[in-house]
Amino acid sequence: MVVLPILAGLGWWYFRQRELTSFDPAYREYAYITNGKSNSVSVIDLRTFLPVKTLRVGMDPTGVAANSKKNEVYVVNSGSANVSVIDAEHNSVVATIGVHERPYFIYVSSEGKRAYVANSGSANVSVIDLEQREVVATIGVGNSPGLARVTPDGNTVVVSNRGGDSVSLIDVRSLTVRSTISICHQPEDIAILPDSSKAFVACSGSAQVASIDLKNAKLLASLDVGKTPVNLALKPDGGELIVCNFDSDSISIIETGTDEVSGSYLIGTHPARGIVSDDNSRLYVSNLGSNAVAVYDIDMGKIVASLMAGTQPDGLALSASQNYLMVLGSASGDVTVIQKRKPRKLEPGEYGLLTMIPAGVQPNNIVVKSFMATKAQQ
């Protein structure tokens, strides 16, 4: 009765050992998880899927982002109004940068030199010089700003002002607000097209997504979606935007070129987050109310798998290879690792549970950082 589980476990171990031998000795890949009620960050080695460290940070850590140009990770501590800087090579906290009241997220520019933090309790955005590790500007925006994202061309910071029903556009060169645009009610998540022409903003209070012309700083359309749109997942090619409608148990798909909602589909109970694979083919959605992750084939337009994933799954991240999906159980304090594979004997499906890893209390966000270690760290 226990032979099959044992053999399946041994099979996973064997194939994982084969994968490990293909890594360059200098290769590193870690997942960093903010634990909101433990004041900590869990570090998981994604080569072995083992926890390697728990780092103490500030109070109520929420947002986390990796620098694509240097081996650093940044954690926003909402309760202590600061940002912890993690050296990814040593997995240690090397600096703390003070910002303003109630920050929740951080966004790093593509050149890796600056980060932007919207301070929801102070109606401003902190601009951080990541080389000097200091705030170089504080820019007033609308009420209760939740998120600040930089356009891919690096020219504009788009800020959603939840309390002001507006979006602020900040000019990166002058670090001033060049325009404030009134949009729908309670704007939150932001997605920006790869060519920097448009931004889309989910308005959870009015069941709409706003389309904004960034060049001319004007509202193009207010698109009706499901109830309480909380998350936007943009296909890497920019052609379609997927909206998670928390209180409609559905996703809506927006054609970004025409600003049209092409359809809405039931996906699971209380969808919270979505992420699209790099090849634009698969959407992964964490369903907070059904303790499961839905795998949606974008081209086929249907759910192809549903997998259990901890209690109240929320944050998601894909490994660098795209073969492993990490799902945070916000209530169970763990990380479910789901493997995408070519089915083998004893592996009947394309997706399967690989392992579950303990994290801290109320894990909320996750980022993956991969890099080649310096000789001193090999």
N, C-alpha and C positions, 0 to 999 in steps of 0.2 A: 504493500500500500504506500510505502514511502519511497519506492525506488525512483519514480518519475521525477518528483521534486529534487531529489538528490542529484540525479543525472542532469536535470536542467541546470541546477546550480553549478555543477562541475563543468558543464558545457559552456556556460557564460564565463566562468573563470578561465577556461582554456582559450577561448577566442579573445578574451580581453588581454590575456598575456601575449597573444600573438600581435594584437594591436600595439601594445606597449613597446614591443621590440622595434616597431617601425618609427617611433619618435626619435628625433635628434636628441642626444643627451642634454643639450642646452635648452630644449623646448620646455616651456612652462605654460600651464593653463589653469587658472583659478576662477572659482565663482565666489563673489563677495555678497553676503546677505545681511541686510540691516534688520536687527531684531528690536522692534520698537519698544518693547517693555522690558528688555534686558540691558538696554544701554550698551549694546555690543554689536560686533560684526563677526559672523561666522565665515571662515575661509575654508573652502573645499577644493582639494586637488582634483581636477577633472581628468587627469591621466589615470588615477587610481580610484576615484570616487570615494575618497576618505577625507574626513575633516582633519585639517592640519593645525588650525589655530582659532582661538576666539580672542578678538581684539576689543579692548575697552575703548569706547568713544564717548561722545557727549550724551546728553539726555534726549530720549525719544528720537533715535535716529530714524530717518524716513528715506529720503532720496539718496541714490548712489549713482555715480557715473565714473567711467574709465577714460583716461586720456589716451587717445590713439597714437600720440607722438612721443610719449614718455611713459615709463613704467610706474604710473601713479593712479590711485583710485581716490575719489573724493566722496565723503559721506556728510550729508546734511543732518544736523542735530536740531530738530524743531524745538525741543524743550530748553536747550541751552543757547540757542541762537548763534550757532557757530558751525564751521565746517572742519572735519577731521581729514587730514591728508595721510594716505597710506602709501608707503613705499612697497610696491608689489614684489620687488626682488627679495626683500627681507621680511615682508608681511609684518610691518610694524608701523605704528602711528608716529609720524615724524614732525607734524606741525598741526596747530589748531588756529583757524582764522575766524575772528569774530565778524558776524554780519548783523542783521537787524531782527526784529521780532517775528517769530513763527514762520521760519522758512521751511519748505517741505521738499523742494526738488532743486537739482543743480544741473546745468547744461554746459558742456565743454565745447568750445569752438573747434572747428575742424583742424585748424593749425596747431591746436593744443596749448595756446599761450594764455587764453582767458577763459574764465568761467562766469556764468551769470546765475544769480540766485534771486528768485522773487520772494520778498518778505511779506507774507500775507497780513501780518499784524502791524506793518509800518507803511503800507502803501508805497513801497519803493523796491528797486532792484539794486542789488550789490554786484558790482563788477570787480572780479578778482584777477589780479595779475598772478598767474601760476608760476612764473619764474621767481618773482620776488615774494610770493606767498603773502600778499597783502591786498586789501580793498583799495582800488584806485579811483573809484567813483561810486556815488550813490544817487540813483536817478528816480525822482518821483514819478509815479504812474497813477493808475486808478485805484479804487478801493479793493482791498483783499485780493491782490494779485496772487494767482496760484502757480503759474508756470511761465517760464521765459525760455524760448527756443530761438536759436540762431539759424538764419537761412543758410543753405549750403554754400551760397556764394560769399558768405561772411559779411554781408553789408547791413543786415537788419536783424534786430532782436524783436521777436513777436511775443507780447505779454498778454495773457488772458486775465482780465480783472473781474473776478467772480462777483464781487460786491458792487461793481459799477456797470455791469452789463455792457462791457466795452473791451476793446483790444487797443493796446498801446504799441506803436511802432517806434523803436529806438534806432537812431542812426549810429552805427558802430564807430564811425570815424570821429564824430563830434560828441558822442555819448550824450545826446539830447533826444527828447521825444519829438519826432517829426510829425506825428499824427496820432490822434485818438479817434477810434471809429466805434460808434454805437452799434451793437449787434443784439443777439438774442439773450435770454435770461439765464444767468449763472453760467457763464462760459468757463470751461475748465481745460480739457485736453486739447493739444494743438498738433496738427500734422502739416508739414510744409513740402511742397512738390520738389523733386530733385533739381528742377531748373529755376527754383526760387521765385516763380511767377505768382503762385497762389499759396495762401494758408487756409486750412480748414480748422474750425474751432467747434468742439462739442459743447452745446448748451444744455446742461442737465435739467434746468428748471423749465424749459419750454419745448422739450422733445424735438430739438432742431440742431442742425449743423450749419454754421455760417461759412460761406465761401468768400474769401477776401482777395481782391486784386492788390498785391503788394507794391507794384510799381506805381500805381495811381492812388493807392491808399483809399480804397472804397469797397463797400460791401457789394458783392455781386449777386448773392442769393442767400436766402434762408431756407434750408431744405428740411422738410418734415421727415423725421425718422421715428423710432419707437420711443417709449417712455424712458426717461432718465438715461440718455446716452452718456456714458462715463469714460469710454476709451476709444481711441482711434488707432487703427493698424493700417498703415499705408504699404501697399505692395512696393517692393524696391524699384520697380520700373515706373512707379508713379501713376499708373493707369487707373487703378481702382483703390478706393478707400473703404475699409470695413469698420463699421460702427458697432460697438457692443451696447445694446439697449438693456440696461440692468433690470428694469421693471416690466419689460415686455418679453423677457426670456428669448430675445431674438438678436440677430445681427441685421444691419442694413448695409447694402453695397452701393456706393456712390461712384458714378463714372466721373472722374475728375476733370476730364476735358470739356464735358458738356454741362456739368453741375446738375446731373440727374440721378435720382435714386432708381437704380435698375431693379431692385427687389429687396424683400425682407424675408428672413427665414428663421424658424425656430431653431435654437442651438442648444438650449439647456436652461436650468433654473438660475436666474441672476448671473448672467455673464459679466465678468468683471474686467478681464484683460484679454487682449488678443495679440498674437505675433505671427508674422508671415515669414515663411522660409525664403532664403536668398534667391532661390530659383523661381519665385512667384507662384509656386504650385499649391502649397499647403498653408492653411490657417489653423493655428492652435488657439483655443479659447478656454480659459479657466472659468468654470461655472461654480460660483461661490455657494449657491444654494443646493447643488446636487452632488457636491464632493467629487466632481469629475472634470476631466478635460475632454473637449470635443475636438476631433481632427476633421477639418472641412476641406474637401478637395475643391479648389477654386474653379478649375476648368470644368469639372463634372457638375459642380453646383450642388454637392450633397455631402452629408457627414459620412465618413468612411470608417471612423472608429470612435469609441467613447471609452475612456480609461479612468478608473478610480484614482484619486490623487489627494490623499490626506483630507483633513477636515477644513472646510471653507478655503479651497484653493484660490490663490490670488495672483501674486507676481509670477512671471514667466521669463525664461531665457533659454536660448538655444546655444549649444556648444559651437566652437569654431568650425567643426566638421559638419554641423547641422544634423548629426546622427543621434544626438541626445538632447532631450527636453527636460529642463529642471522646472519643477512646479512647487511653489511655496504653499504649505498648509498653514494658513494664518492662525487658525485656532488650535491645530495639533502641534505646532512648533517643529515642523520637519520639512524636508525637501524630498519630493518624489522624483526619481530619475526614470524617464521613459526612453526606451531605445527604439530607434527606427532601424529596421534591418531587412535583409533579404531572408524570407522564411526558410528555416532549415528543419531537419527532423526534430521533433519535440517543440518546435516553435511555429505554431499554426498561423500566426498573424504577422502583419507587417510591423505592428507596434506591440511592445510588451513592457511590463514593469521590470526594470533592471535592479533597482535597490531603493531603499528609503534611508535618509541620513538625518539624524537629529540636528536641529538648529536651536535658536533661543526662543524666548517668549514673543509671540506675535511677529513673526518674520513678515516683512511687507514689500521689500524691493530687492532685486538681484541684478548684478551685472557680471559679465564674463570678461576676463582680461587674459589674453594669450600673448606670449612674447618669447624671445630668445634671451636667456640669462647671460650675463657677463661671465667671463672666465672665472672670476673670483667666486661666483655662486654655483658653479657646476660641480 
